[in-house]
């Protein structure tokens, strides 16, 4: 007990010293006293300021280490004026924050949209006032002029703005979050992140009985999770006898459906020759398998959510199909033309090459920076546009970080500068965007717990980091409203 008292005293001393360094608020700053159960992510959402900006202002080096009763200074420009709540029966519209004037220094993670909301103005007004030709291209440290009365440009006759994806058909079942698991060793952390689904992959050898899926179903149910099975067959067997193999594979999926899983993804990334026979890759060919599988699954168990195989997001094939594969935009268009929309409950989609916030729509520093697969929003817009009447199901979405694991293997160096904290913040932002879009039915994070860091650096995507911490569990939990 005496040792505990000494540790608490030392922590209090360190906290006092740290606080004294930042004890003087700057003009216009707000103060926030941390309440029990709060975290930096929730506080950043409340004030419309990035976690990084609050951490830098208050000398916080560990985003997960704040204390109940701690006073935080919120950088100027981050105060959100509470809106008035109308009385019952009132038709009055709650007041919004008043327009502000002055300057604002862009912080890491800011967008022109978030700054506009913060100061009660518009993106167009800020862009015009600051002579910004590309509203998506601002940078940390940039000083912006702020004026709530800045002119709003009038669109040219016939001009239209880019559509924001919304669902014309309600997403059945609402939005749900899950994670791809390997060992299933972290159910408490998954629940803390707001996850209700677990995903595993099964590879069928062409002869095994459907009962090989039973252990995965039982493991998920025993821990209180719904289970999504991503089931992949054998490309060589498919190449040898496509029509016969498709029917056998569909019959196998029907047998699995009878075991009562919650969802089945029919194959995985069939637009590349790693998963589908080279020279036979097309969205139409895959749709033959999807249609047969959908019929077999629904006949066996109408309650199973059927998800089309998510293609690999890629521009490798130059916007077309080749012997070794198809770019995913071409592949899903071929699927749509073959009638895939009628043979699935949800469109499978992958997103796993991001190195920017999911709110960004430009600015990727790599070559081919304008390619849709670089950006979360562009991917959602693409798949929603091709399948406007189907919900989207992310069966893999994640951010790669080498933190604590060493240099990335060849072919993945593009993510060398992504930190584990970036991963935690961005995956929560993506989940929030997905949840609010009304387009996304299921959001499966790739991945929860892989420890493999070889040519395919799966552990770099894992939420559970090498030191057994899970910052992303905290940020996801906040995004999902976990108490």
Secondary structure as UniProt FT lines:
FT   HELIX           2..21
FT   TURN            27..28
FT   STRAND          30..33
FT   TURN            36..37
FT   HELIX           40..47
FT   HELIX           51..58
FT   TURN            63..64
FT   TURN            68..69
FT   STRAND          71..74
FT   TURN            76..77
FT   TURN            88..89
FT   STRAND          101..105
FT   TURN            108..109
FT   HELIX           112..118
FT   TURN            119..120
FT   HELIX           123..129
FT   TURN            130..131
FT   TURN            135..136
FT   TURN            140..141
FT   STRAND          143..147
FT   TURN            148..149
FT   TURN            157..158
FT   TURN            172..173
FT   STRAND          176..180
FT   HELIX           187..192
FT   TURN            193..194
FT   STRAND          197..203
FT   HELIX           210..213
FT   HELIX           214..222
FT   TURN            223..224
FT   STRAND          226..232
FT   HELIX           235..240
FT   HELIX           242..257
FT   TURN            258..259
FT   STRAND          263..266
FT   TURN            270..271
FT   TURN            273..275
FT   TURN            278..279
FT   HELIX           283..300
FT   TURN            302..303
FT   STRAND          305..308
FT   TURN            316..317
FT   STRAND          321..322
FT   TURN            323..324
FT   STRAND          325..326
FT   HELIX           328..337
FT   TURN            338..339
FT   HELIX           340..343
FT   STRAND          346..351
FT   TURN            358..359
FT   TURN            369..370
FT   HELIX           372..374
FT   HELIX           376..386
FT   TURN            388..389
FT   STRAND          391..397
FT   TURN            403..405
FT   TURN            410..411
FT   HELIX           413..415
FT   TURN            416..417
FT   HELIX           420..437
FT   STRAND          440..445
FT   HELIX           458..460
FT   TURN            466..467
FT   HELIX           471..479
FT   TURN            480..481
//
